[in-house]
């Protein structure tokens, strides 16, 4: 199961990078074909809002790949500072 978590970590990283690059490509295409203020504002907001989400996907995937989720606590007594 732990090896599956690690492979899925790589998948999360790939999904984040691919989806953000598709978003950037689409935004560039929409802005270049219709350079109005509404279009620029809309796609700028999409790109800005999705950037931290993509970073979170990459971070989650990296931690899964690194093995931080190999042993998860079963109760709150196992959580230490």
N, C-alpha and C positions, 0 to 999 in steps of 0.2 A: 504494500500500500504506500509505503514511503517513497518508493521509486516512482510510482504513478504521480504523487504530489510534486516530485521534482520535475518530471516531464511536463506536467501541466503548468508549472511555473514558467517554463520556456514558452509554452503556448500563450500564457497571459501576456508575457513581454511582447511576443510577436503580434498578438491581437491589438495591443495598445499602439504599437508603432505603425502597423498597417492601417488601422482605423484613423489615427490622427493624420497620417500622410494622405489618405483618401479625402479626409475633411479639408485639409489644406489645398489639395488639388481642385476640389469642387469649389471652394471659396474663391480661389484665384480665377477659375473659369467663369464663375458667375460675376465676379467684380469686373473682369476684363471685358465681358460682353455687354453688361449694362452698368456702366460706372455712375449710377445715381447715388445720392446720399443715402437713400433708404437701403439699397442693396449693400453698400459698403458698411453701413452701421449694423445691419442684420448679421452679415457674415463675420464681421469683427467680433461681435458678441458671441457668436457660436464658437469661434476659434479660441477666444479668451476663456470662456466658461469650460470648454472641454479640455483645455491644457492641464489643469490640476487633476482632472479625472484620469487622463492618460498617464500622468506621472504616478498616480496612485496605483493604477494597474501594473505599471512597470515595477514599482516598489513591492507590491504584493507578489508578483511573479518572481522577483529577485529573492525575496525572503523564502518563498516556497522552494526555489531552486537551491538555495543555500542550505536548506534543511531546518529552518527555524520552526516549522510546523510538524516535525517528525514526532514529537511527543507533546501532546496537548493535555492540559490539566483536566481531571475528571471532577474535581470539586474545588471550591474556593479555598480550602485549606492548603492545597498544593501551590497556590500562587504566593510567591515571595517577592519581597522588594529587592 
